[in-house]
Amino acid sequence: MTHIIFSDYRNPAAEQAYDIAWDFLERTGAIRDEFEACVFLAQRVATMVEEGQTNRIRMANRAISEYQHHISEGDDLARCGGCRGAH
């Protein structure tokens, strides 16, 4: 897999959080589409920076959790043929 780089000049911990999340998700095989994962993680980490987060581990864990939830929701929609409201 190609590693896509993320950086946020407002908070040096953001790049570290992104890298931690990416590495974890890659090692666990959770990344299905690299571009989609890159955009998802970058958006989540940038949002956390905007919220004032500075702890790289907290940001990484939250990004990982939200990505896993995102993937799980996609799987749920695929299983029920795109239905909503079954959650």
Secondary structure per residue as TSV (DSSP state, phi and psi in degrees):
chain	resnum	aa	ss	phi	psi
A	1	M	-	360.0	147.1
A	2	T	-	-87.0	136.4
A	3	H	-	-91.8	122.1
A	4	I	-	-93.0	132.6
A	5	I	-	-91.4	140.7
A	6	F	-	-128.1	140.9
A	7	S	-	-146.4	144.4
A	8	D	-	-134.2	111.0
A	9	Y	T	-62.3	-20.1
A	10	R	T	-74.2	-23.7
A	11	N	-	-153.1	109.8
A	12	P	H	-60.4	-26.1
A	13	A	H	-69.1	-20.2
A	14	A	H	-63.6	-44.1
A	15	E	H	-63.6	-40.4
A	16	Q	H	-65.5	-41.4
A	17	A	H	-61.6	-44.8
A	18	Y	H	-59.7	-47.3
A	19	D	H	-62.1	-41.5
A	20	I	H	-62.6	-47.0
A	21	A	H	-62.8	-46.2
A	22	W	H	-59.5	-49.7
A	23	D	H	-59.1	-44.0
A	24	F	H	-62.7	-49.4
A	25	L	H	-64.7	-36.2
A	26	E	H	-66.6	-45.0
A	27	R	H	-63.4	-32.2
A	28	T	T	-88.0	-3.2
A	29	G	T	77.0	18.1
A	30	A	-	-80.3	-19.5
A	31	I	-	-80.7	115.9
A	32	R	S	-98.5	-38.8
A	33	D	-	-129.5	113.2
A	34	E	H	-59.6	-44.7
A	35	F	H	-64.3	-46.0
A	36	E	H	-61.4	-42.3
A	37	A	H	-65.4	-41.4
A	38	C	H	-59.5	-49.6
A	39	V	H	-63.4	-44.8
A	40	F	H	-59.8	-51.6
A	41	L	H	-64.9	-42.5
A	42	A	H	-61.8	-42.6
A	43	Q	H	-64.2	-43.6
A	44	R	H	-65.0	-44.9
A	45	V	H	-66.0	-42.6
A	46	A	H	-61.1	-39.6
A	47	T	H	-62.8	-41.6
A	48	M	H	-65.0	-38.1
A	49	V	H	-61.8	-43.9
A	50	E	H	-62.0	-30.5
A	51	E	T	-79.1	-6.1
A	52	G	T	95.9	8.0
A	53	Q	-	-66.2	141.3
A	54	T	-	-131.1	-9.5
A	55	N	-	-86.9	113.7
A	56	R	H	-63.8	-36.0
A	57	I	H	-69.4	-43.5
A	58	R	H	-62.1	-43.4
A	59	M	H	-64.6	-43.4
A	60	A	H	-62.4	-46.7
A	61	N	H	-62.0	-41.4
A	62	R	H	-66.7	-42.0
A	63	A	H	-63.4	-41.7
A	64	I	H	-60.6	-49.9
A	65	S	H	-60.0	-44.5
A	66	E	H	-67.8	-36.2
A	67	Y	H	-66.8	-44.5
A	68	Q	H	-60.7	-41.2
A	69	H	H	-64.1	-42.1
A	70	H	H	-59.1	-46.6
A	71	I	H	-64.7	-42.7
A	72	S	H	-61.8	-41.6
A	73	E	H	-62.3	-40.9
A	74	G	H	-62.6	-40.3
A	75	D	H	-64.3	-41.8
A	76	D	H	-62.0	-42.9
A	77	L	H	-64.8	-39.1
A	78	A	H	-65.9	-39.7
A	79	R	H	-65.8	-35.4
A	80	C	T	-100.3	14.7
A	81	G	T	73.4	27.8
A	82	G	T	91.3	6.7
A	83	C	-	-70.5	152.7
A	84	R	-	-123.8	160.9
A	85	G	S	90.0	-0.5
A	86	A	-	-87.3	0.8
A	87	H	-	-87.1	360.0
